[in-house]
């Protein structure tokens, strides 16, 4: 085992338990007995959940930021809310910039019908980022003004656009399997974790990135990068974190195909567990046969009428 490694994907609790094992075995003489072959990789699905939880702590949890009283939403709801809110906000920014560019473009539909050049679209995109996304430069200028001259609502919206863009960029990088972009996005989230009280996640992600850059040899670093994602369907933009696949299989094994009533036993779950992929394929086959996509496996398209 001294010439091989076992990659373990997991959440923060898995990492803490592995650290406990390594610490208790540091006195051992061989690498095998010290469990040096066990290399932990932070699961990016749980990392994404930690990111959206940090956004919830910043923008939803404070009582000053809302007028309703509700319990903490789940991951899927917050994930969708961040995407929908960012889409609506960026569309609003485009409407403002389009009207400034040409008075006859009073709507985005009119702008699209004019068939703008790609150079103009890129130019306007850069202007939107400079004006409506909080960066170090424009944020410092806004804070340098007198309190009476500051536009608090605009500044808060620019900050929220920045945070939500960081999250959406992370989601796109993960779905496309762009491991370099994922690594580049970790550092801003470490600062956000520290600011929102998620110090354990900040510490563990900092430690992992230090190991990736300065401790692990190049071969091991490449192995980790090549095995951080999987693509169960083999389709473009369908990459998934390995811990997501584990959680999905747990859902199928322990909940959906676990049986009911007297059949819900450990023996039955173990017996049926090798067949979960076959059951899932049968599910998809029935969906395609009756054309009921969007009602079972796939999520339906969002209705953003009220959001806009």
Backbone torsions as a table, in degrees:
resi	resn	phi	psi	omega
1	UNK	NA	-12.3	-179.0
2	UNK	-68.9	-18.2	179.6
3	UNK	-104.6	6.7	-178.8
4	UNK	-131.7	160.3	176.5
5	UNK	-129.8	151.1	172.6
6	UNK	-115.2	117.6	-178.7
7	UNK	-86.0	128.5	-178.1
8	UNK	-119.2	118.6	176.0
9	UNK	-95.7	140.7	179.5
10	UNK	-175.7	-175.7	-179.5
11	UNK	-95.6	-167.1	-176.5
12	UNK	-65.0	-38.1	179.8
13	UNK	-65.0	-38.7	176.7
14	UNK	-61.3	-41.7	178.7
15	UNK	-64.0	-42.4	-179.8
16	UNK	-64.6	-38.0	177.9
17	UNK	-68.9	-37.5	176.6
18	UNK	-66.6	-39.6	176.5
19	UNK	-61.9	-38.0	178.2
20	UNK	-64.6	-40.2	178.1
21	UNK	-65.4	-45.7	179.8
22	UNK	-62.7	-40.0	-178.8
23	UNK	-66.9	-38.4	-178.7
24	UNK	-74.1	-15.2	-176.8
25	UNK	-114.5	13.9	-179.8
26	UNK	-64.6	-21.4	-177.7
27	UNK	-79.2	-14.3	-176.9
28	UNK	-66.5	155.7	-172.1
29	UNK	-86.5	-31.1	-174.6
30	UNK	-108.7	157.8	179.6
31	UNK	-64.9	-33.3	179.3
32	UNK	-65.3	-44.3	-179.3
33	UNK	-71.3	-25.3	177.5
34	UNK	-83.9	-3.6	-178.1
35	UNK	60.6	35.2	178.3
36	UNK	-69.3	-18.5	-179.3
37	UNK	-75.6	-14.9	-179.6
38	UNK	-86.1	112.0	-178.5
39	UNK	-111.2	123.7	-178.1
40	UNK	-91.1	138.0	172.9
41	UNK	-121.8	124.3	178.8
42	UNK	-63.1	127.9	179.2
43	UNK	-66.8	124.3	-175.4
44	UNK	-73.3	-21.7	174.8
45	UNK	-67.4	-44.1	176.5
46	UNK	-70.0	-32.6	175.6
47	UNK	-63.4	-41.0	178.4
48	UNK	-65.2	-37.4	176.4
49	UNK	-64.5	-38.0	177.0
50	UNK	-65.5	-36.5	178.8
51	UNK	-64.7	-46.3	-178.3
52	UNK	-71.1	-28.2	174.3
53	UNK	-67.8	-36.3	176.1
54	UNK	-64.0	-40.0	176.3
55	UNK	-63.7	-37.6	177.2
56	UNK	-62.5	-42.0	179.9
57	UNK	-64.7	-31.9	-177.6
58	UNK	-80.8	-48.2	-166.1
59	UNK	-107.4	-15.3	-175.8
60	UNK	-117.6	-42.3	-174.7
61	UNK	-62.0	-43.5	-178.9
62	UNK	-58.2	135.3	-179.0
63	UNK	-64.9	-27.1	-179.9
64	UNK	-69.1	-17.8	-176.5
65	UNK	-95.3	4.5	-178.9
66	UNK	-154.7	163.8	-179.7
67	UNK	-115.7	-7.4	-179.2
68	UNK	-103.8	166.0	178.1
69	UNK	-119.8	116.3	-177.2
70	UNK	-148.3	160.1	177.9
71	UNK	-76.2	169.7	-178.5
72	UNK	-66.5	126.9	-179.5
73	UNK	-73.9	162.7	177.6
74	UNK	-79.5	178.3	-176.8
75	UNK	-63.9	-46.7	-175.8
76	UNK	-61.7	-40.9	-179.5
77	UNK	-65.9	-45.0	179.1
78	UNK	-66.2	-38.8	177.8
79	UNK	-58.6	-46.5	179.6
80	UNK	-67.9	-40.2	-179.0
81	UNK	-62.1	-43.2	179.9
82	UNK	-61.4	-46.1	179.8
83	UNK	-63.9	-47.1	-176.6
84	UNK	-66.7	-40.9	179.8
85	UNK	-65.0	-39.8	178.9
86	UNK	-67.5	-41.7	177.8
87	UNK	-58.5	-46.5	-179.1
88	UNK	-63.9	-41.7	-178.6
89	UNK	-66.1	-44.0	-179.3
90	UNK	-68.3	-37.2	175.4
91	UNK	-61.8	-38.8	176.7
92	UNK	-63.8	-41.0	176.9
93	UNK	-62.4	-39.8	178.2
94	UNK	-64.6	-40.2	178.1
95	UNK	-60.4	-41.4	180.0
96	UNK	-65.8	-46.9	-177.7
97	UNK	-68.2	-36.1	179.2
98	UNK	-64.6	-43.6	179.3
99	UNK	-65.9	-33.0	176.8
100	UNK	-70.7	-33.6	-178.3
101	UNK	-70.1	-39.6	-178.3
102	UNK	-153.0	123.5	-176.9
103	UNK	-63.4	-25.2	179.7
104	UNK	-76.2	-14.8	178.0
105	UNK	-88.6	75.0	-178.0
106	UNK	-82.2	-13.4	176.6
107	UNK	-136.1	162.6	177.0
108	UNK	-68.7	-28.4	176.6
109	UNK	-64.3	-41.3	177.5
110	UNK	-65.3	-37.7	177.2
111	UNK	-63.9	-41.5	-179.8
112	UNK	-67.7	-37.4	-179.6
113	UNK	-67.8	-24.1	178.8
114	UNK	-74.6	-7.8	179.5
115	UNK	52.7	66.9	-179.4
116	UNK	-67.0	153.7	179.2
117	UNK	-73.9	159.1	179.8
118	UNK	-65.6	-34.8	178.3
119	UNK	-62.3	-39.6	178.5
120	UNK	-66.3	-40.1	179.4
121	UNK	-63.1	-43.0	178.5
122	UNK	-64.1	-42.4	179.8
123	UNK	-61.8	-44.2	179.5
124	UNK	-69.3	-35.0	177.2
125	UNK	-62.3	-43.5	178.2
126	UNK	-64.9	-36.4	177.4
127	UNK	-66.2	-37.8	178.5
128	UNK	-65.0	-43.7	178.6
129	UNK	-62.2	-41.1	-178.2
130	UNK	-68.3	-34.7	-174.2
131	UNK	-91.8	-40.3	-166.7
132	UNK	-112.8	1.1	176.8
133	UNK	-115.2	127.5	-177.0
134	UNK	-68.0	119.1	173.0
135	UNK	-121.4	172.1	-176.7
136	UNK	-60.3	-39.7	-177.1
137	UNK	-67.8	-57.0	-176.0
138	UNK	-70.8	-26.8	177.6
139	UNK	-70.5	-38.8	177.5
140	UNK	-65.9	-38.6	177.5
141	UNK	-64.8	-40.2	-179.9
142	UNK	-66.6	-37.5	-178.8
143	UNK	-78.2	-17.1	178.4
144	UNK	-77.9	-14.0	179.7
145	UNK	-74.5	163.0	175.6
146	UNK	-67.1	150.7	-177.8
147	UNK	-54.6	-35.5	-178.7
148	UNK	-72.3	-23.4	-177.6
149	UNK	-90.8	-8.4	-176.1
150	UNK	-79.6	143.0	174.3
151	UNK	-101.9	92.5	-173.9
152	UNK	-65.5	-38.2	-178.7
153	UNK	-65.4	-43.5	179.6
154	UNK	-65.8	-40.9	-179.3
155	UNK	-64.8	-42.8	178.9
156	UNK	-64.5	-38.3	178.4
157	UNK	-66.5	-39.2	177.7
158	UNK	-64.4	-38.8	176.9
159	UNK	-65.7	-40.6	179.3
160	UNK	-67.5	-38.3	175.5
161	UNK	-59.5	-41.0	179.4
162	UNK	-63.7	-48.5	-177.8
163	UNK	-64.2	-41.6	-179.8
164	UNK	-69.6	-33.7	175.9
165	UNK	-65.0	-37.7	176.6
166	UNK	-60.2	-42.4	-178.9
167	UNK	-69.8	-45.0	-179.6
168	UNK	-64.9	-37.5	176.8
169	UNK	-63.1	-39.7	176.6
170	UNK	-62.8	-42.6	179.1
171	UNK	-62.7	-43.1	179.3
172	UNK	-65.2	-41.0	179.5
173	UNK	-63.8	-40.0	179.0
174	UNK	-68.5	-42.8	-178.9
175	UNK	-65.8	-32.6	-179.7
176	UNK	-88.6	-6.0	-179.9
177	UNK	73.7	23.6	-179.0
178	UNK	-84.0	89.2	-173.0
179	UNK	-67.8	-33.1	179.9
180	UNK	-66.6	-38.6	178.4
181	UNK	-68.4	-35.4	176.9
182	UNK	-63.8	-44.9	178.9
183	UNK	-62.5	-38.8	-179.8
184	UNK	-67.3	-27.5	-177.8
185	UNK	-84.5	-8.3	-176.5
186	UNK	-68.5	-41.6	-174.7
187	UNK	-58.9	-48.8	177.3
188	UNK	-58.6	-35.0	-179.8
189	UNK	-71.6	-28.7	175.8
190	UNK	-61.8	-43.1	177.2
191	UNK	-64.9	-39.2	178.8
192	UNK	-66.4	-39.1	177.2
193	UNK	-60.5	-43.4	179.6
194	UNK	-64.6	-38.2	-178.3
195	UNK	-70.9	-25.9	-176.9
196	UNK	-101.7	7.7	176.2
197	UNK	86.6	8.9	178.1
198	UNK	-92.7	66.4	-171.2
199	UNK	-72.1	-32.2	179.5
200	UNK	-64.8	-44.2	178.5
201	UNK	-65.5	-40.0	178.7
202	UNK	-61.6	-43.3	-179.5
203	UNK	-65.8	-47.2	-176.1
204	UNK	-67.2	-39.0	178.5
205	UNK	-69.3	-37.5	176.0
206	UNK	-62.5	-44.7	179.8
207	UNK	-63.2	-42.5	-179.8
208	UNK	-64.3	-42.9	-179.6
209	UNK	-67.4	-34.2	175.4
210	UNK	-64.5	-42.6	177.7
211	UNK	-63.5	-40.1	-179.5
212	UNK	-65.7	-33.1	-174.8
213	UNK	-91.4	-35.9	-169.4
214	UNK	-121.8	-18.9	-171.9
215	UNK	-106.8	-52.9	-176.1
216	UNK	-67.6	140.3	173.7
217	UNK	-67.7	164.9	-175.0
218	UNK	-60.3	-39.5	-178.9
219	UNK	-64.1	-44.5	179.3
220	UNK	-67.0	-38.4	178.0
221	UNK	-61.2	-41.3	179.3
222	UNK	-68.2	-37.4	177.5
223	UNK	-61.7	-43.1	179.5
224	UNK	-63.7	-44.3	-179.0
225	UNK	-64.9	-36.5	-178.2
226	UNK	-77.1	-15.4	-177.0
227	UNK	-118.7	16.6	179.3
228	UNK	-79.2	-23.0	-179.9
229	UNK	-124.1	164.8	169.8
230	UNK	-138.8	162.8	178.7
231	UNK	-131.5	87.8	-174.6
232	UNK	-60.6	-32.9	-176.6
233	UNK	-94.3	-18.2	-177.7
234	UNK	75.8	13.8	-177.6
235	UNK	-99.5	154.5	176.5
236	UNK	-63.1	146.3	177.8
237	UNK	60.7	28.4	178.6
238	UNK	-124.1	26.9	177.0
239	UNK	-72.9	145.6	-179.6
240	UNK	-135.9	151.3	174.9
241	UNK	-68.5	147.6	-177.2
242	UNK	-64.0	-38.5	179.5
243	UNK	-67.1	-26.6	173.1
244	UNK	-64.6	-42.5	178.6
245	UNK	-63.3	-39.1	177.6
246	UNK	-63.4	-44.5	179.4
247	UNK	-65.5	-36.6	177.8
248	UNK	-64.8	-43.5	177.8
249	UNK	-65.1	-35.8	175.5
250	UNK	-63.1	-39.8	178.5
251	UNK	-63.1	-46.0	179.5
252	UNK	-65.3	-41.1	-174.3
253	UNK	-73.7	-43.8	-170.7
254	UNK	-96.7	-16.9	-174.4
255	UNK	-120.6	-63.0	-170.1
256	UNK	-71.2	-47.1	-176.2
257	UNK	-110.0	28.1	-177.2
258	UNK	-88.0	-6.2	-177.2
259	UNK	87.9	168.4	-179.4
260	UNK	-135.3	154.4	178.4
261	UNK	65.9	-132.4	-177.5
262	UNK	-70.7	-16.7	178.7
263	UNK	-79.9	-13.2	-177.6
264	UNK	-82.2	81.8	-179.3
265	UNK	-128.5	164.3	178.3
266	UNK	-62.1	-41.3	-179.8
267	UNK	-62.0	-41.7	-179.9
268	UNK	-66.7	-42.0	179.9
269	UNK	-62.6	-44.2	178.9
270	UNK	-64.8	-36.2	-179.0
271	UNK	-70.1	-37.8	-176.4
272	UNK	-87.7	-15.6	-173.8
273	UNK	-58.0	-36.1	178.2
274	UNK	-68.6	-11.2	-173.9
275	UNK	-102.5	5.6	-173.5
276	UNK	-64.1	-35.5	178.0
277	UNK	-66.6	-38.3	177.8
278	UNK	-65.3	-42.3	177.3
279	UNK	-62.1	-40.6	-179.6
280	UNK	-64.7	-41.2	177.9
281	UNK	-64.3	-37.2	175.7
282	UNK	-64.0	-37.2	177.6
283	UNK	-61.6	-46.6	179.3
284	UNK	-64.9	-37.9	179.2
285	UNK	-61.1	-42.3	178.7
286	UNK	-68.5	-35.9	176.4
287	UNK	-59.8	-48.2	-178.0
288	UNK	-67.6	-34.6	-177.9
289	UNK	-67.1	-38.4	-177.5
290	UNK	-103.2	4.5	178.0
291	UNK	51.2	59.8	179.8
292	UNK	-119.3	31.7	175.9
293	UNK	-61.0	146.0	179.7
294	UNK	90.4	-7.2	179.7
295	UNK	-110.4	-12.4	-178.1
296	UNK	-127.9	-74.7	-176.2
297	UNK	-82.7	-54.2	-175.8
298	UNK	-76.9	147.5	176.0
299	UNK	-83.5	140.7	178.7
300	UNK	-72.0	158.6	-179.7
301	UNK	-68.7	142.7	-175.9
302	UNK	-73.5	145.9	173.0
303	UNK	-97.0	104.7	-173.8
304	UNK	-100.6	19.0	-176.9
305	UNK	-60.0	-50.0	-178.9
306	UNK	-70.2	-32.7	179.7
307	UNK	-65.1	-41.0	179.9
308	UNK	-77.7	NA	NA
